[in-house]
Amino acid sequence: MGASEVGAFAAYRSSLSAFTTLPREEESALAIRYHAGDERAGTRLISACLPFVVGIAMEYRRWGIPVEDLVQQGNVGLLRAARKFDATKECRLATYAAYWIRAEIREYVVRAYRVVRLGTTKGERRALRAYRRTGETNPEKLAAVSGLSVERVTELLPLLERRETSLDLSVGEGGSPMVDRMMSEGPNPEEATLRGETRSRAGRAVGEALAELSDRERMIIEERLLREDPVTLQELGVRLGVSKERVRQLEERARGKLKIRLAPLHDAA
């Protein structure tokens, strides 16, 4: 990516800072309006997910394809997802759209990979021979022996390393496509979003369940279940002025209430 392209992409990413994740209720309302024909609502709905597309596109940056091209393809997937998104389901647009975003980017990566031909210049042929002979993957060393710039060698390396491998062949029996195996390490945005939503929903449910307990039951639960170093039944009995057995009974009753109150959350997991 040249200096001007880097600057343009940086400016684009900077412009996305104006877009923040929508509250669930607002997202649902916008989706309903969008499907009813309100294009302005659709623009607002889609714009809020644009930073999410960049995050996914960055997972595929190893393939030497300009990230801005990957983002553009990811945005196509986001548009497709927004048109199909059902606001009545228990799912956020970003989570739903991740499949479509990745599908568009993967298809683009495979197409781009197939049309690239190595060895069209003397420098590329030298780099290819050096790589085949030594397995060298240091861009600076390959640049030195080939006469190419370090930037160009960096772009070519993913192709050199996987030149003989078909991207849409699976790895092992029942394995995933190679293009998926070459993504960056760490949780992807879809997983991070889903985990965040699950934690938020669980936190609200636990808070509501605790609020329905009596003061004494809530104190026992907090001291016995929510602390890293739980207080003993004997200690709680002294503090509450009751026997250890009575604290055990209160704890068991409170646990039963929580179990019933949190059952829907467990079933949805």
N, C-alpha and C positions, 0 to 999 in steps of 0.2 A: 504494500500500500504506500503510494507516494505521499509526500508531505502535504500536498493540497487535499488528498483524499483523507488523510489522518485528521486534518483540521476540520474538514466537512463533517466527518463522522463524530468527532468530538463535539462540534457545535450541535449536531442532531441529538446526541446523548444529553447534552446540557439542556436543550429545549424540553426534554422529557421530564425534567425535574418539576415542571409545573403540573404534571399529572400525578395524582395520588390515588391509592386504592379507594374505591367507592364503598360506602357502607352497604351491607347486604340489601337493606330495604330500598335504597336509592338505585342500586344496580338492577334489582328486579323491576322496579317501576320504569326505568329507562328501557329495559329490554322489552317490556310489554308495549310501551309507546313506539319503539323502533319497529317491532313486528306489525304494528298497526299503521305504519307508514310515516312515522315522524323521523325524518333523516337527522335532524339536529340531536334528537335523543340518541340515535345510533352513533353519531360522531362522538358524543360525550361518553357513551358506553365503551366504544372501541379505544378511544384515546387513553382512557384510564389503564388499559392493558398493554399499551405500547412498550413501557419499560420492561414488562415481563417477556415480551418477544426478544428484546435485546439480550436478556439473560439466557434464554434458550439458544439463541444464535451463537453466543460465545462458547457454548459447549462444543461446537463444530469447527472452531477456528483453526484447529490443527491441520485441516486439509488444505491450507494454503489458498483458500478462496476468500476474496475480500469480505470482511464481516458485514459491510454495508449491503452487499448482495444477499447474504444470508438473512439479514434483517428484513430486507424487502420481500423475500420469499416467505419469511415467517409472518409478515404482515398480511400476506395473501391468505395464509392459513387462518389467521385471526379473523379476517373478514368472513371467511366461510363458516367458522365456528359461531360467530355472532349471529349469522343468519339462521343457524340451526339451534341456537341456545334456547332451552326451555326454562324460563324463569320460575316455573312452579316447582321444579325439582330442587332437592336439597344439595345444591352444587353451585360453586361460584364460577363465573365465566372463565377466569384464568385457569382454573383446574380443568374445566371442560375443554378449553381451547388448546391446551398443551398438546393433545394428540394431533390436532389439525396443523398446528404450527410445526411440530417436528416432522410430520408427514411431508409437508411442502419443502422444508429444508433438506430432508434426506433425499427426496427426489432430485432436487437441484444439485446437491453434492454428487450424486451418482452420475447425473448427466454431465456435469462439468468435469468430473474425473475421467469419464470415458472419452471425451473429445480432446483432452490434453494429450499431446504427443511429445514425449521426451526425445532429445537427440536432434532437434531441428537446427541447432547451432553447434559450432565447434565446442564452445564452452560447456553446453549441456551434455554433449557426448563425452567430454573429458570428465565432467562431474559424475556421469553415469558409470563410466569405466572405473573411476577411483572408488566409487561406492561399492560396485560389484567386487572389486579386487580386495578391498580392505574392510568394507563394512563401516567406514568412517561416517559418523553422524554429526561431527562438529562443523557447524556452518563456516566458521572462519578457516578451518583446514581445507574443506572442500573448495571454498572460494579461492584459496591460495593456489591449489593445483589445477583449477579449472579456468581461472581468469574471470569468473563471474563475480558479481557483487555479493556481499554477505546477505543482503536483503533478498536477492534473487535465489540464492541457494536455500535460504530459509523457506521460501515459498515452494521450492521444488522438493524439499526433504520428505514431506508426507507422501509424495508421489513416488520418490525413489524407494522408500521403505515398503510401500505396499503396491508396487508396480505390477506384480504378478498375481495379486489377490483381487478377486471380484468382490466388490463392496456389498452386493446383495446375496452373497453366499453365506450360509449360516456357519457358525463356529461349533463344530461338534454336533452330535445328534441332538436335535431339538434346541440347538443354540440360537443366539441372537445374531442378526446381520452384522457384518464387520463394521459398517458405518456407525452402528450404535456402540460397538465395543471401543471405538476410537474417540468417544466423547470425553470431556474433562472429568476428572475424579470429583467425588463429593456429591451430595444430594442435588437433584435437579430442581428447578423452580416449582414444578408441579408437586413434587414430594414435599418441598418446604412449605408451599401454600397449604396443602392438605393437612400437614402436621400442625401448622399454626391454627387452622380452623378447628381441628379436633381438640387441641389444647384449650382454645378459647371457649368452645362449647362445653367441654368437660368442666372447666373452671367455673363457668356460670351455673352449671347444674349442681355442682358441689356446694357452691355458695348458697344457692336457693334451698338445697336440702338441709344444710346446717341451720339456716334461719328458721326452719320449721321445728327444730328441736327445742326442748325447754332449756333454760339457762344452765341447769345442772348437767343435763345430757350433753349439751354442746361443749361444756368445759371438759367433761370426761373424754369426749371424742378428740378434742384438740390436744389434750395432754397425753392421751394414750395412743392415738393413731397418726397425728399430724406432726409430731415432734420426732427429731432424729434420735433423741434419748428419752423414750417414754417414761412417764412417772409410774411408779408401782401402784397397785391397788391399795396397798396399805397406806401409802403417803396420801393418796386422794381421800381415803376414808377419814384420815386425821383432819384434813383440810375441810371436808364437808361435814364432819361430825357424825359419820355413819360407819357401819362395820365394813370390812373388806368385802364380805359377801354381798352386801347391799350395793357397793360400787360395781361389782362384777355383774349383778343383775341389771343395773342401770345401763352399763356399757352394752350388754347383750341386747337390751331393748332398743337402745339408740342405733346399734348396728343394723338391727332389723328394719328400723324406719328408713335408714339410709339406703339399704339394699332395695327396698320397694321403690323409693323415690328415684333412684339412679338406674333402675332396671331398663327403662327405655334407651338410655345412653349406651348401656352395655349391648343391647340387642342391635343397635345401629352400627356398632363398631365392626 
